[in-house]
């Protein structure tokens, strides 16, 4: 990926984050949404957008992606106003469950009752690793 595409991806991600935060007022967008990645095609005709939705209900997460897809025309027009590109790419929103699964793993690990090592044992392990 060249610098121009990387800069465009970064700028699109930044502007979409602002649009999500300040302009999506529909009450159906009641979950926290985060743009995790953006990948524009080299010719800037299309752009895939990874969206993380913090909600335990998979149907609700999928519904939000569906709503974003239906709102993509409005989001694209707001993006066109914010960016200085000759053409704004067609947006495709993709559910990114990576952070959701990471959160689940963290909660499972927190529930495990793993006894802590005494300080003298930690020193022994550190000495072996060096």
GIKA-V444982 format. One record per residue. SS is DSSP state (~ for helix, > for strand, _ for the rest). D_FIRST is the distance of its C-alpha to the first C-alpha in Angstrom with 1 decimal. Layout:
ss;d_first
SS;D_FIRST
SS;D_FIRST
This chain:
ss;d_first
_;0.0
_;3.8
~;6.8
~;8.3
~;6.4
~;6.7
~;10.2
~;11.0
~;10.4
~;12.5
~;15.1
~;15.4
~;16.1
~;18.6
~;20.4
~;20.6
~;22.1
~;24.6
~;25.5
~;26.1
~;28.1
~;30.2
_;30.4
_;30.5
_;34.3
_;35.1
_;37.2
_;35.5
_;32.5
_;34.7
_;32.3
>;29.8
>;26.3
>;23.1
>;19.6
>;17.8
>;14.2
>;12.5
>;9.8
>;10.0
_;9.6
_;8.0
_;11.7
_;12.5
_;15.5
>;14.9
>;13.8
>;14.6
>;16.2
>;17.5
>;21.0
>;23.4
>;27.0
>;29.6
_;32.5
_;34.2
_;35.1
~;32.4
~;34.0
~;33.6
~;29.9
~;29.5
~;31.7
~;29.6
~;26.4
~;28.7
~;29.9
~;26.4
~;25.7
~;29.0
_;28.3
~;24.8
~;26.5
~;28.0
~;24.9
~;22.9
~;25.6
~;25.7
~;22.0
~;22.5
~;25.3
~;23.3
_;20.1
_;20.2
_;17.9
_;19.4
_;19.0
_;18.4
_;16.7
>;18.9
>;18.8
>;19.1
>;20.4
>;20.3
>;22.6
_;21.2
_;24.3
~;22.8
~;24.6
~;27.7
~;28.0
~;27.5
~;30.3
~;32.5
~;32.0
~;32.9
~;36.0
~;37.1
~;36.8
~;38.8
~;41.5
_;42.0
_;45.0
_;43.8
_;46.3
_;45.1
_;45.8
_;48.5
~;47.5
~;49.1
~;47.2
~;43.8
~;44.8
~;45.7
~;42.2
~;40.5
~;42.7
~;41.8
~;38.1
_;38.3
